[in-house]
Amino acid sequence: MMQRGEHGQKSHLRSRPFLMVGSVWAALGFSLTLISALSLISPVWFQTPTFSFGVLTYCSWPRGDSWNQSCMAFGSLEDIPDLAWKVSAAMLLGGWLLLIFSAIILLSWALTPKGLGLRNNTPVPGIQAAAAAATIVGLLVFPVALASPFAKEACEASSIYHSGKCQVGWGYVIAIFSAVLASLLSITSWAHVTKVQGRTIFFSSDTERIILVPEMNK
């Protein structure tokens, strides 16, 4: 009984680093999801002294009174006034949903430390890479919408990749920052998975010990 208790205590101590790593990755995943959501709902991707618009929202206010804003949101993709704008919104929303999915997987990883034996096969790095790719495509496509009648009326003389009298706002900057973080997170996730490959983790219910067995090359 004493030996079994000691084995259980050692197993618990060994699982702590895995739990800590999973918690950190989950926190990073959810933080990135929140940053991405903030950029999506921001109405300040491009702005003038009296008007601003983002992917899903736009605002207007009297000149010199930016605190008295009137904001509207596009109810659906059909309400967005330009095809390139719609494509960009769909890609950015898709990237955000992928980030949520990867964050949920990371959270379940953190809450079930004994399931870490499957971490070599986790799809999280691939999901994060897909989210980063979708976000980058959305960011590259969105400036094409500057040639739309909506943007031309707001920015005056704007065209594809030329904002006219509009200035780049903080929403676009945060979206770029989110894409960079998603790319870095996917790269570090791949590096972590590659590092731990070559070992298979088995959990013994009889001894409550973790046994590391090197994988044999086929």
N, C-alpha and C positions, 0 to 999 in steps of 0.2 A: 504494500500500500504506500509506503514511504517512497519507494522508487517510482511508482506510477505518479505520485504527486509531484516529485521532482521533475519528471519528464513533462508533465503538464505545465509546470511553471516555466521550464525552458522553452517549450513550444510557444507559450504566451509571450515571452520576451522576444523570441525570434519574429513573431508576427507583428510586433510594434513598429519596426522600420517599414514594413510593407504597408501598414495602416497609415503611417505618417506620409509616405510617398503618395499613396492614393488620395489622401485628403488634400495634399498640396496641389496635385494635378486637378482634382475636382474644383478646388477654389479658383485655380487659374482658368479652368474652362468656363465656369459660371461668370467670372469677372469679364472675360472676353465676350461672352454672350451679352452682358449688360452694356458694355462699351459699344458693341455692334448695334444693339437696339437703340441706344442713345443717338447714334448717327442716323439711323433710319427714320426716327421720328423728328429729327431736327428739321426746322424750316429754313435753315441758314446754310445751304450749300452754295448758293450764289445770291448776292444781295446788292441793292442800291440804297440810297439814303431814305427811300420810302417804301421799299418792297423787298421781299426775300422769298426764295422757294427752295424746297428740298425734294427728295424723292417722292414723299407721300404727303407733304404739307406745304402750305405757303401762307405768308402773312403780309399785311399792309398796315401802314400807320401814317399819320400826318407828319409832314416835314418838321423836324426838330422835336418831335414828341414820340420817341421810339417806345416809350412805356405804354402808350395807348394803342396796342396792337389789336388787329382783328385777324384771326387765323382761321383757315379752312383746311380740310383734309380731303384727299381723293378717296372716295368710298370704295373703289375697286380699281382693278387694272384697266377696265373699260373707260373709266373716267379720266385716266391720264391722257393728256392731249397729244401725245406723239408716240409713234411706234418704237423708236429707239429708247425713249423714256420708259415705255412699258417693258421692253426687254431688260433694261438696266434694273428696273424695280423687281422684276421676276428673279433675276440672277442674285440680287442682293438679299431678297427675302429667302431664296433657296439656300444661300450661304449661311444666313442667320439660323434657319431651321436645322441645318446640318451641325452648326455649333451647339445648338440646344441638345441635339441627339447625342453628340459626343460628350457633352457635359453630364448628361444623365448616365451614360455608360461609366464615366469616370466616378460619378457619385456612387453607383452600385458597386464599383470596384473597391472604393474606399470603405463602404459599409460591410462588405463581405471579404475580409482579408484572407480567408481560407480559399477563396476563389481565385487568388492571385496565381495559382499554378497554371491558369489559362492565359496569363498576360502575354505570353509569346504570340498568341493567336488573336490578340485583341484588334478590332478594326479601327480603333480610335485614331491612330496616325493617318490612316487612309481617309477617314471621314474629315479630319481636320484639314488635310491637304485639299480635299474636294471643296470644303467650305472656303478656304483661302483662294482657290482658283476661281470659284464662282464670284466671290467678292471682288477680286481683281478685274474680272471680265465686266462686272457691273460698273465698276469705277471707270473703266476705259470707254464703255459705251455711253455712259450718261452725258458727257460733254457733246455728243452728237446731237442731243436734244436741244442744244443752244440754237440750232437752226430752225426750231419749231416756231410757229406764230406766237405761241404763249411766251416763250423766252425772248423773242424779238421785241414783243411789246414791253416786256419788263426791263430788258437790258439795252434795248435800242441798238441796232446795227450789230447784233451778235450773230455768229455763224458757227459752224462746226469747229470745236476746239478753240473758239474765240469768244470770250464772254462780253465783248462790247463794253458797256459802261458798268457792268456788274463786277463785283469783286468776289473772290473765293472766300466762303465763310467757314466757320469753325466746324460745321457738320461734315463738310467734305474732308477736312483735315483729320477729323476723328475717324472717319471711314477708312482713310488711307492708313492711319495708325492701327486700326483694327485688323486690316488686311496684313500688315507687316507682322503684327503679333501672332495672327493665326498661322502665318507661314513659319515663323520661328518656333511656335509651339509644335507644329507638325514635324519639323525637322528634328527637334530635341526628342520628341516621342519616338521617331524612327531610330534615333541614335540609342535611346534607352532600350528599345526592344532588341536591336542588333546586339547590344552589349550583353543582355541576359540570355540570348539564344545560345545553345550549346549545353544548356542545363534544363532538365525536366524536374519539376517539383512534385513529389508525392506526399500525401498526408496519410499517416498511419493512424487509424482510429484505435488500434489496440494499444499503441505506446504513446499516442499523442505527440509524435515527433515528426519533424520535417526532414525528409531524406532527399538529398540532391544527387541526381544520377546524371552523368554526362551523356549527351545524345550520341549515338553511334552513327557515323556516316554510312549511307547506303551505297 
